[in-house]
């Protein structure tokens, strides 16, 4: 597969996952606000912090009013990570490699783009109850995932899309967990309170893991949620599961059938996956959850850089050099 094509497929997976995560975060946070006590101010700032774009937001807006945050995360084209920006980039990547996608995948990606455009025109962020719009976006992206899983051959292209999706998912799970643990609670006094329970429940719902968590762990408590979202070996949105599957994708792409590694990206993700596999919850808590998650985010970004160097950048340079020599 050409490195250019692989690059577009990889980023198609990342951008779709990013948009789906944003839709879920906003929808869940809106539902949470309906359950908060009347005298408690809505908390939309942590949602911006979870995306990593807090500095950009504060340069454009004063305060964290609901309509401002929803517009910034959904439609603001000055925000390179907004849902509209992500879907626009996903559609452009799909358009460039259209011959490598099924007809149905391209059509649904196109529909998703126009769905966001229509929401922008109708000023969804100003509506009293915008949840139906975000539900539609989530379902459209899940439909795209289903098409990819059910109709696409498991060749290099499929693994590159999965790889992008899984790394993006691991990053977003770490961010939303980090923000809940350090920002959402107004004071330590409220730890274990009904408000605290609502926040942890909202966090689990934001990763579509509430029902699965209750079946596996029972009562909701912080240590159980951290174990579930970081170390669980079976939940498809846990950080460990995402990195384990991303490593498998890298091995399938390189044809690595051994337990070793063939390139720096495989080596790095193998080291991180191994540490997670043999970590215990007490080790994470004792080292500081925020510090642990922050370190994981840096490592995930490093893996993405190594993938770019190993599979995309070098091959593109090689093609350019070959053309110039010809």
C-alpha positions in Angstrom: 0.0 0.0 0.0 1.2 3.5 -0.8 2.3 5.5 2.2 0.1 8.4 1.1 -3.0 6.1 1.0 -2.2 4.6 4.4 -1.8 8.1 5.9 -5.2 9.2 4.7 -6.9 6.0 6.0 -5.1 6.3 9.4 -6.3 9.9 9.8 -9.8 9.0 8.6 -10.0 6.7 11.5 -8.6 9.2 14.0 -10.9 12.1 12.9 -14.1 10.0 12.9 -13.3 8.7 16.4 -12.5 12.3 17.6 -15.9 13.6 16.3 -17.8 10.6 17.9 -16.1 11.2 21.2 -17.0 14.9 21.2 -20.6 14.1 20.4 -20.7 11.6 23.3 -19.0 14.0 25.8 -21.4 16.8 25.0 -24.5 14.6 25.0 -23.6 13.1 28.4 -22.6 16.4 29.9 -26.0 17.9 28.8 -27.8 15.0 30.5 -25.7 15.5 33.6 -26.7 19.1 33.9 -30.3 18.1 34.0 -29.7 16.0 37.1 -27.6 18.6 39.0 -29.2 20.4 42.0 -30.9 23.7 40.9 -28.4 25.8 43.0 -25.3 24.3 41.4 -23.9 26.1 38.3 -23.5 24.1 35.1 -19.9 22.9 34.6 -18.9 23.1 30.9 -15.3 24.2 31.5 -14.0 20.6 32.3 -15.4 19.5 28.9 -13.1 21.9 27.1 -10.2 20.9 29.3 -10.8 17.2 28.4 -10.2 18.0 24.7 -6.8 19.7 25.4 -8.0 22.9 23.8 -8.5 25.0 26.9 -5.9 27.7 25.9 -7.4 28.2 22.5 -10.9 28.5 24.0 -9.8 31.1 26.6 -8.3 33.2 23.8 -11.7 33.4 22.1 -14.3 33.4 24.8 -14.9 34.7 28.3 -16.4 32.2 30.7 -17.8 28.8 30.0 -21.5 29.4 29.0 -23.2 26.3 27.6 -23.9 27.8 24.2 -20.3 29.0 23.8 -18.7 25.6 24.8 -21.1 23.7 22.6 -20.4 25.9 19.6 -16.6 25.7 20.2 -16.6 21.9 20.4 -19.1 21.3 17.7 -19.0 24.0 14.9 -16.1 26.4 15.5 -13.9 26.1 12.5 -11.1 28.0 14.3 -10.9 25.0 16.6 -9.0 22.4 14.6 -10.5 19.7 16.8 -14.2 20.7 16.7 -16.6 18.1 15.4 -17.1 20.0 12.2 -13.4 20.4 11.7 -12.8 16.7 12.4 -15.6 15.5 10.1 -14.5 17.9 7.3 -11.0 16.5 7.5 -12.3 12.9 7.7 -14.4 13.6 4.5 -11.4 15.1 2.7 -9.3 12.1 3.6 -12.1 9.8 2.4 -12.5 11.8 -0.9 -8.7 11.6 -1.7 -8.7 7.8 -1.3 -12.3 7.2 -2.5 -11.2 4.3 -4.8 -9.9 2.5 -1.7 -13.3 2.7 0.2 -16.5 1.0 -0.4 -19.3 3.0 -2.0 -21.4 2.8 1.1 -18.6 4.1 3.3 -18.0 7.2 1.2 -21.8 7.9 1.0 -22.2 7.7 4.8 -19.1 9.9 5.4 -20.6 12.4 3.0 -23.9 12.3 4.8 -22.2 12.9 8.1 -20.5 16.0 6.7 -23.8 17.5 5.5 -25.4 16.5 8.8 -22.9 18.8 10.6 -23.4 21.5 8.0 -27.2 21.4 8.5 -26.7 21.5 12.3 -24.6 24.6 11.9 -27.2 26.3 9.7 -29.9 25.5 12.2 -27.8 26.8 15.1 -28.2 23.6 17.1 -26.0 24.9 19.9 -28.6 27.5 20.8 -31.5 25.0 21.1 -32.9 24.2 24.5 -32.5 20.5 23.9 -29.9 19.6 21.2 -29.5 15.9 22.3 -31.2 14.5 19.2 -28.6 16.1 17.0 -25.7 14.6 18.9 -27.4 11.2 19.0 -27.7 11.3 15.2 -24.0 12.1 14.8 -23.0 9.3 17.1 -25.2 6.8 15.3 -23.9 7.9 11.9 -20.3 7.4 12.9 -21.2 4.0 14.5 -22.8 3.1 11.2 -19.6 3.9 9.4 -17.7 1.7 11.8 -20.2 -1.1 11.2 -19.8 -0.8 7.4 -16.0 -0.9 7.8 -16.2 -4.0 10.0 -18.7 -5.9 7.9 -17.7 -5.0 4.3 -14.0 -4.3 4.2 -11.3 -6.9 3.7 -8.8 -7.2 6.6 -5.9 -5.9 4.5 -3.4 -3.2 5.4 -5.9 -0.4 4.9 -8.4 -1.8 7.4 -5.6 -2.1 10.0 -4.4 1.4 9.5 -8.0 2.8 10.0 -8.3 0.6 13.1 -4.9 1.8 14.3 -5.9 5.5 14.1 -9.3 4.8 15.7 -7.8 2.9 18.7 -5.0 5.4 19.4 -7.5 8.3 19.3 -9.8 6.4 21.6 -7.1 5.6 24.2 -6.1 9.3 24.2 -9.7 10.5 24.8 -10.4 7.9 27.5 -7.3 9.1 29.4 -8.3 12.7 29.0 -11.9 12.5 30.2 -10.8 10.3 33.2 -8.1 12.8 34.1 -10.4 15.8 34.0 -13.1 14.1 36.1 -10.5 13.2 38.8 -8.9 16.6 39.1 -11.3 19.3 37.9 -15.0 18.3 38.2 -15.3 18.1 42.0 -15.6 21.6 43.6 -14.1 20.4 46.9 -12.8 17.2 48.6 -15.7 17.4 50.9 -18.0 16.2 48.1 -16.0 12.9 47.5 -18.5 10.1 48.0 -21.5 12.4 47.9 -24.5 12.0 45.5 -23.0 14.7 43.3 -19.8 12.6 43.1 -21.8 9.6 42.2 -23.5 11.5 39.4 -20.2 12.6 38.0 -18.7 9.1 38.0 -21.9 7.8 36.4 -21.7 10.5 33.7 -18.0 9.6 33.1 -19.0 5.9 32.5 -21.8 6.9 30.2 -19.5 9.1 28.2 -17.5 6.0 27.2 -20.7 3.9 26.9 -19.5 1.8 29.7 -22.1 2.3 32.5 -24.0 -1.0 32.1 -20.8 -3.0 31.5 -19.2 -1.5 34.6 -22.2 -2.4 36.8 -22.2 -6.0 35.6 -18.4 -6.4 36.1 -17.8 -4.3 39.2 -21.2 -3.7 40.9 -21.2 -0.4 42.9 -19.7 2.7 41.5 -16.5 3.8 43.2 -13.5 5.8 42.0 -11.0 2.9 42.2 -13.3 0.6 40.3 -13.9 3.1 37.5 -10.1 3.8 37.2 -9.4 0.1 37.0 -12.2 -0.4 34.4 -11.1 2.5 32.1 -7.3 2.0 32.4 -6.5 -1.7 33.0 -9.6 -3.7 32.0 -8.6 -6.4 29.4 -12.1 -6.8 27.9 -13.8 -3.4 27.7 -13.1 -2.0 24.2 -12.6 1.6 25.4 -10.2 0.9 28.2 -6.7 2.3 27.6 -5.1 -1.1 27.9 -7.5 -2.8 25.5 -7.0 0.0 22.9 -3.2 -0.2 23.0 -3.2 -4.0 22.9 -5.4 -4.0 19.8 -3.3 -1.1 18.3 -0.2 -3.2 18.8 -1.9 -6.1 17.0 -2.7 -3.8 14.1 0.9 -2.7 13.8 2.0 -6.4 13.8 -0.5 -7.2 11.1 0.7 -4.3 9.0 4.4 -5.2 9.3 3.8 -8.9 9.0 5.3 -9.5 12.4 4.3 -13.0 13.6 6.7 -13.1 16.5 6.5 -11.6 20.0 9.2 -9.0 19.2 9.2 -5.9 17.1 10.2 -4.8 13.6 10.2 -1.0 14.0 10.3 1.7 16.7 6.5 2.1 16.7 6.0 -1.6 17.6 8.8 -1.5 20.2 7.3 1.6 22.0 3.7 0.4 22.0 4.8 -3.0 23.2 6.6 -1.5 26.1 3.6 0.6 27.1 1.2 -2.3 26.7 3.4 -4.5 28.7 3.6 -2.0 31.6 -0.2 -1.7 31.6 -0.7 -5.4 31.5 1.4 -6.0 34.6 0.3 -2.9 36.5 -2.0 -2.9 39.5 -4.4 -0.3 40.5 -2.4 0.5 43.7 0.7 1.2 41.6 -1.2 3.8 39.5 -2.9 5.5 42.5 0.4 5.6 44.5 2.3 7.2 41.6 -0.5 9.8 41.2 -3.4 9.3 38.7 -2.9 12.7 37.0 0.8 12.1 36.5 0.2 8.6 35.3 -2.5 9.7 32.8 -0.4 12.7 31.6 2.5 10.4 31.0 0.3 8.0 29.0 -1.0 10.8 26.8 2.6 11.9 26.0 3.5 8.3 25.1 0.4 7.8 22.9 1.4 11.0 21.0 4.9 9.6 20.7 3.6 6.4 19.2 1.6 8.4 16.6 4.8 10.3 15.7 6.7 7.1 15.3 4.0 5.7 13.1 4.2 8.8 10.9 7.9 8.5 10.6 8.0 4.8 9.9 5.0 4.4 7.6 4.2 7.8 6.1 6.9 10.4 6.1 9.9 8.3 5.1 8.1 6.6 2.2 6.8 9.9 0.9 10.4 11.3 1.0 11.7 8.2 -0.8 9.1 8.7 -3.5 10.0 12.3 -3.9 13.7 11.5 -4.1 13.1 8.8 -6.7 11.1 11.2 -8.8 13.8 13.8 -8.6 16.5 11.3 -9.6 14.4 10.1 -12.5 
